């Protein structure tokens, strides 16, 4: 692509780089100059314009953006992503339903290294999104780019981004009570989290903070997923809540996570249903580590020890002012 000053007699078919006023008419940047536009410029006494002229091997910005987006999402229905129409070299990738963004980070990084004028910006991997939320945006910065570069970027990024939809429909919340405790405080915040993922909070069960009572409630729960919120903080892998899951016949795969707020989360399973022990900070609607795990589990994405360990970098989240034990002493 050639860019710079162009005499009017050579400018037909060129792309106007900057808006220009010709008499009462304003010619906007990005328009392809035709005979009528050039005549208007000449009548206004303008002899040259700043313009981009595509070479034979170049693709127009919109065409390049469309080709790259189509490669990234070759099957929109399967990927649960909608593509917008190209405009000013941009195509947005939009979530068709609630879910979690899943991507091949190495492939997308390689795509962005092909040509600085060919770009893709995305949400962080495993970010929770709602229907209609943008997951990524393709942007061709210049008015045209070499077709060969677009082909290379498209090959690197083919099928490298998708949305994992929610697969669990119904959620049971079991809350344990202690004398003078919080009771069911936090129900609304947890209801909001569940609803944001398009799931139903099908029951809220209150039980005493004892292993036997909690184990019985876990066995009797009817949801596809079980959330446990304890009246007293879970402080050990063999504390009441994890031990109750085991007594119910389930397993506990992980206790504790390097995300703050959210350290006291545990993750388990019972008869193929995921069980999440929520940290006390889940009573607040503010973001905490449980949100990251809940979204992935809701979408059927395995959460391993390595996954949780990797959440520590970037896992120092905003402090929740209402926490009983804040990070720093208040003076």
Buried (B, 14 or more C-beta within 10 A) or exposed (E): BEBEEBEBEEBEEBBBBEEBEBEEEEBEBBBBBEEEBBEBBEEBEBEBBBBBBBEEEBBBBBBBBBBBBBBBBEEBEEBBBBBBEBEEBBBBBBBBBBBBBBBBEEBBEBBBEBBEBBBBEBBEEBBBBEBEBBBBBBBBEBBBBBBEBBBBBBEBBBBBBBBBBBBBEBBBBBBBBBEEBBEBBBBEBBBEBBEBBBBBBBBBBBBBBBBEBBBBBBBEBEBBBBBBBBBBBBEEEEBBBBBBBBBBEBEBBBBBBBBBBBBBBBBBBBEEBBBBBBBBBBBBBBBBBBBBBBBBBBBBBEBEEEBBEEBEEEBEBEBBEEBEEEEEEEE
